[in-house]
């Protein structure tokens, strides 16, 4: 799943999903023994009470292992007029231990009938035995009480008839609508089950380890088509004109990967080199936007089959653009569903950033067909094995198939984004306990996606690419159609040898170059496991402190904390028991070579072979750690940057800028020192480095603007326009250049126009006038569309025209740009109108409301408006989104985490306390409070420094 990538809501303020609130799921299983049916018979009072008042025979959130599913035969008939569905299923189960009940998951389903058939009943066509059904909604479970004890090692068949309404939100089996060019509203029915919502569509064993085969039949009207995980085998015509589509039986898989859709979409298709049919589906008026996705999917599927040395195991793969979709995409096996903006590409309105995003999301979901689908984590505590790997494979696959997108350079941002989150005390380990559906959903966040990907990249750099690839092939082949844990991955990456590779002597070479004499013995995986568990089982990120004395380097590792300082009373306690095995890399002024050292202790010493004027750790920023240079270390690096910055690789220059400003937030480096480091940027030629420096300076401007600190805002504006003038003056209003040239153009012109720079405003105004005069038909350069629209939105006539075009547009990419532009208005009544339209859900879809509130909250004229709206309309928002949904996390964080005053902090605290008093509690509450507290401390410490530094520079 992509949430924010990677399982990330779409932020219209930057054109990508806010990976900030992407959710996560992790659970470490209880080690105590499960209650048995005998325990229930002895003491039914110790068990919960079902809805009918009878004792419910199970009191654990996890299902018992006494009965396991083998095969589901599922028939579903959705009615797209009455917006409900009726269904029936036959589940073939194997009884492992004798029992008098079967526990299944079921949520919001009306069970009409349940019958138990033995193998003998089916063989001789006996009627079967009616089951008593008990419901325990608190755990989303039902119990099927059998009249006679089920015997161990026998198979039984459970037939259930049930019905429900199509859900109004984005979970389970839900309705989605779209508007045609002619203005007609049409309805489709679609599933989205990860992590725990298959139980909303059919009673099932809704846990990832209960893998089974599924045979699915869908009834529909002739004007629709039905899609599912597997190809359609046949269609039967029923009475009344209904059609019943039968699909091939699936491979063995988890319930959260089951999918089916009833729609009237059109498709474009092609075939991979291995003969897999790939189809891209979209609503009829958006069919023309599917072609890039097909091209990318064919390339990426071919790449993955070769890289993993495992053929894609299904005969077809469908990718479907869903009009209403909460996350970025969902990796259902053979039937991947996407938000339209994550799959469709319109050459007339999609920018280079949009193209990169679509390519990444397709790469992410296709990687899941192996990581997650073929091999599935045993429980949600290890969801990072799915999401971290899929995020990492974006890097490998996009680099190989679309080198012109230069994603290798962008990957640094994937790691930098999560460091901000992971440096808070409220972070969590990559592998973390999660039992309830809410806890599981909270695992789908940046830590699982981004940090998981970054530690894999660090490990690949440590092992080398060939050994890393061998190891993951071993992992995938060994655990195909099964479930795996952390340790299983480390074992595979340690030996990198397939089962058949071991010689009669009991070892194999881990490198194809046998002259290296690198041997790997079966079971000897201590080094990798020992190192990597320090990264997966403890939270946070290490700080490596370097002190140079002559040819001696003294190293020290600490836990890096932003917002908690060494002088704070609680700092030392937060450092206890934290120790990482850090694969360090470094270079020096006297050698271009990359030196390596594993730091396994709190302190260590390295002796350099010769005297050096500077040392730089974390070469190419491949390591997941921050570096601080004590003494004159930073001064020596700054001197070198000013003398000849090209001595350092571009990624090293980015790493220096990033680490410097991170250290400011931890009060380990002064702000003026970090700002001095950026001064050399006037000579910088690398676009990536320029963007990183611009990012920090721009963030300071927005922070001061939101607080209305006018003198600093004014001076910072003058500094930015003067300091970046040479690069601003060279920007063309076109789509020319490399991807990073184009991204720099978009970022720089967006900031320049926001600063009200006359030449920028004039050019954007000219473009906007030409566009409106053409009735919106003029094709403007896509990389500057958002800027043109934002400038045009500042007049009443322009704002109204944009809103009209928003409603008419058939391009999700264009709608995102227009909506962002509308949210920049300085008129609160216009911003309030947008919110009202988002709540209504017709002109502005409900799926876009969270990103809209986030964008309005970043507007100085809208920040209080958005925050007040959320507080005053909380109950109305909960009717649209579940409390633990992706959208609610975006809404909570997006409207509060930029606050930087004590009054704002108190307001947020009181609001969260009132929610807790009502029984609502989420991890995001603590994350937000920590973030605001960090912002307050940053302002208290650094505002005077920034003011003085600017006065000197202006």
Order of alpha helices (4+ residues) and beta strands (2+ residues): beta-beta-alpha-beta-beta-beta-beta-alpha-beta-beta-beta-beta-beta-beta-beta-beta-beta-beta-beta-beta-beta-alpha-beta-beta-beta-alpha-beta-alpha-alpha-alpha-alpha-alpha-beta-alpha-beta-beta-alpha-beta-beta-alpha-beta-beta-beta-beta-beta-alpha-alpha-alpha-alpha-alpha-alpha-alpha-alpha-alpha-alpha-alpha-alpha-alpha-alpha-alpha-alpha-alpha-alpha
